[in-house]
Amino acid sequence: QVQVVESGGGLVQPGGSLRLSCAASRSLRYFQTMGWYRQSPGNQRELVADFKSDGTTNYADSVKGRFTISRDVSKNTVALQMNSLEPEDTAVYYCNGRSGLLGNLWGQGTQVIVSS
């Protein structure tokens, strides 16, 4: 079964940093897009950042300059480095992979809480 699995969430104080990682069970070359979404209570799931297969990246305005998405093709992983975290970043973060061959895959989510 093809899947993507997140890790790295937790509790952090405002201004702190966290690094999330997503491991895909297939080569990243199968995916047209790999990215991170988040959802907080009462809100819709929103895009945080993603990677296109051509290497271009896209960020939500709210995280530009604070978050960085990266990938390691040799390890089939995509990471999200989150710096200068704010309470508004509190959410469940989901890894997503979109593939014409494998479908639209979601991870189980990892909780990020930014609180003092």
Number of C-alpha atoms within 10 A of each C-alpha: 5 9 17 22 19 24 19 15 18 14 15 18 14 17 14 14 17 19 16 21 22 26 21 23 14 16 13 22 11 15 22 16 21 27 26 27 19 22 19 16 9 6 9 9 15 14 17 24 23 25 21 14 14 8 11 9 16 15 18 13 9 11 17 12 11 12 20 19 22 18 19 11 11 8 13 16 21 26 21 22 14 20 17 15 22 18 15 12 20 20 21 18 27 26 30 27 25 17 16 10 9 14 12 14 18 18 19 15 22 20 19 22 20 21 16 9
